[in-house]
Amino acid sequence: MSSIPFSARRRLCSTFNAQEIGQIRAALQGAGVEFVIQQDRQNGSFFGIGLQLVPPSVEYIIYVHEDDFELAESAIQGTVG
């Protein structure tokens, strides 16, 4: 459980790339910024009788405390696409 109150969270960024999430996590940890990563599963899209056009994927959404937002932005500079 995160110690960041839900009402004080601010969305920093999101990505579908698991490798990028690892880089962002390392940058935030290196800067001493507490964060929360939420996973939002996307079902993909289907056509007609169940033919899947787009495979399922996971969107990773990173939240930080609103007071740490600028520090977090600076910490991830260059790691986000």
C-alpha positions, 0 to 999 in steps of 0.5 A: 500500500502506498503512503501517497494519499489518493487525493494528493496523487498526480499522474506523471506519465503512462506507457505500454512499454514494460522496459520504459517503466523499469527505466522510469522506476529507476530514475524516480528511485534514484531521485528519492521520489515516492511513486505508485504504478497502476496497471490498466489492462486493455482487452484489444479489439475484436472483429466479427466472430471473435477474430482478434485484431489487436492483442491485449496489452497493459498500460502502466500509469505512474502517479507521484505526490503532487508536491514531488511532481516537478522533481519527478519530471526532472528525474525522468527527463530523457527516459520517456519516449 
